[in-house]
Amino acid sequence: MKRIILMFILFCSYTAFAQQDPLFTQYMFNKLLVNPAYAGSTEAFTIDMVNRSQWVNIEGAPETFTISAHSAMRNKNVGLGVYLYRDILGPTNNQGIMGTYSYRLFLGKDILAFGIQFGLKYFDFDWNAMSVKDPDYLFDPQDVRKVTPDANIGMYYYSDRFFLGISSKQLLQNEYGYMKKDGKSSFSKLTRHFYMMGGRAFPVDDKIIFRPSFMAKYTPNAPLQLDLNA
């Protein structure tokens, strides 16, 4: 019965789509990773470091590490920043560095910022890291190592009590994988990702603030995701 089910799954499978951008469950502590317009919004030189280890002690489990720095400049309308990341999942190793520029408009107590990021991404797929129970010696794929430029944009509207932002990442949609089968060439490419986030602070007393927030994530050929936090 198990063999019948397995054969049914294999014959039904055609293609799969997935998120390419690293997953940031703690985005609310470092919004620069999601929206470049966030640069300079803290009004001070800020360094953030986030590490995420999922499914601890399971070999090949996702691990994501990021570190960023940003600050408002002497010209208060301008914010600059940079962030580095490393995202590991099984045999894949995704790394990058992105420089950030934001321009802020002061609207009374509110601020509207526009941001852009440019940088480089390095993608590495190591086939030697794959453990195969019954090796097929006719299957001899080549390791994939690719460096590609990339760009992100965003808009961020905020005050002391609330924030709302929209952004898009991987704008250039560069190709980073290549495969040739039956005389036909196919490429895998970086797909644009879209984000929307917002939140508000509700003071409970002099020492406690309740701060709910959300983030919606969308990429073509994948379902819309909604992340709620408080």
N, C-alpha and C positions, 0 to 999 in steps of 0.2 A: 504493500500500500504506500509506503514511504517513497519507493522508487517511482511509482505512478505519479504521486504528487510532485516530486522533484522534476520529472520529465514535463509535466504540465506547466510548471513555473518557467522552465527553460524555454519552452516553445512559445509561451505567451509574452516573454520579455522582449522588448524591442529597443527602448532607449530610456535614459534616466536624466533628470535634471536636478541640480542641487545648488545651494548657496556657495559662492566662491570666496566671498569676503569673510575674514575671521569673525567669529561669534563673540560679541562683547556683552555679557550679561551684567557687567558692572559699568555700563556706559554712563550712568548718571554721575559717576565720580570723575569722569574724564571725557567730556563731550567733544573734545578736539579730535578724537579718533573717528567720530561719526560726522562732524560738521566743522569745516574749516573756518566758518564765520565766528566760532567760539573764541578764537585767538584774541587775547587781550581783555576778555570780558571780566576777569577777576580783578582787574586794576592793579595787579602786582605780578612780579616775576614768579611764576608757578611751575613746579616740577611735579609730575604725577607718574606713578609706576603701578601697573596692574598685572598680576599674574593669575592665569586661570588654568587649573588642572582638572580635567573631567575624567570620571571613571578611574580614580586613583588605583594604582597597582595592577591595572590591566595593560598588557603590552600593546603599544601602538595607539593608546588613547590620545585624544586631542589635548594639546598643550599650547597655550597662547600667552605670550609675554609682550608687553608694550611699555615704553617709556616716552614721555613727552615733556616739552618745556615751551612756555609761551608767555608773552608779556605785552602790555600796552607800551607804546613808544613815547618819546618826549612830545611828539605830535599826537595828542590824545585820540585823534581820529584813526590812527594806524595801530594795528596789532600784528606781531610777528610770532611765529612758532615753528616747531619741528617735532616730528615724532618718528620713532623706530618701532618696528614690530617683528615678531617671529611667531609663525603659526605652524605647528607640526601635527600631522595626522597620519599615522601609519608610515608608509614610505614617502609621503610628500612633505616637503619643507618649503614654506612660503615666507619670504622675508622682504622687508622694504623700508625705505626712508622717504618721508614726505616733508617738504618745506611749505610753510603756510603764510599767507598774507591776508589780512582782513582790513576792511575800511568801515568805520562806524559813523553813523549819523545820530546826533543827540537830539531827541524829541522831547524836551522837558525832562521828566523823570524816567522816560523810557529811552531805549537805545535800539536802533535797527542796524545790523551789521551784515555786510556781504563779504564772503571769503572764497579764496581759491587755493588749491594745493597742487604742487607739482613734485614729482619724485620718480624714483626707480623701484621696480619690483623684481625680485629674483625667485624663480620657481624651480624646484629640484624634485624630480621623481626618481627614486632609487629602486630599480627592479630587484637588486640583490637583497633588499630588505624583505621581499615577499617570501613567505614560507609555503612551499607547494608540496602537498603530500605525494602526489604522483606526477613528477615532472614530465613535461612534453618537450623533448630535446629539439623538436622542429620549431618550437616557439622561442625565438631569441630576440626579444624586444630590446631597443636601445634606451639607455637612461635619457631622461629629458632634463636639460638644464637651459634655462632661458632667462635673460634679463630684458625687461620691457619698461618703457616710460609710461607714466600714468598721470591722470589729473582728476581732481575732485572739485566740486563747487558747493556752496551752501549759503543760506540766509538764516539769520538768527535775530529774533526780536525778544527783548527781555527787560526786566526791571528788578527791583529788590524782591518782588513778591511772585513773579511768574516768568516763564520762558516758553518760547515756541520757535521751532526751527524746522527747516526742510533742507535736504541735501541730496546730492547724487554723486556716486563714486564710480570709478573705472570708466570715465567718459571716453577714453580713446579706444576702448574695446580691442586692444592689441591681441594678436595671435601668439600663443605660447606653447602649443602642442601640435605635432604633425604625425600623421599616420597614413601609410599607403597599403591598400588592400585590393586585390583583384584588379590592379592597374589603376585604381582610383585613389586620388589624394583627398584627405580630409584634414581640417584644422579645428582645434579647439581654441576658443578665444575668451578673453575676459568680458563678462557681461555687465552692463550697467546695473547698479543697485540704487534703489531709492529709499530714503529714510524720512520720517516725520516724527518729531518728538515734542513733548510739551509737559509742563508741570506747574504747580503753584504751591506756595508756602502759606500755611495757616498757623499763626501763633496760637499755642494752647495756653501758655503762661510765659513768665519771664525767662524760663529755662528750657522750655520744650516747644519745638516747631514741628508740625505735621506736614510732610512734603510728599504728596502723591505725584506720580509722573507716568508717562506712557511713551512707548516708541513703536511705530509701525514700520515694517520692513517689506519691501517688495522687489522682486526681480522677475523678469519674463520667464514663463514656463515653470514657475513655482508658486505655491499658494501664498497669499498675504499673511504675514505674521504680525501679531500684536503682543507687545510685552508690557505688562502692568506692574508698577512698583509703588511702594509707599514706605 
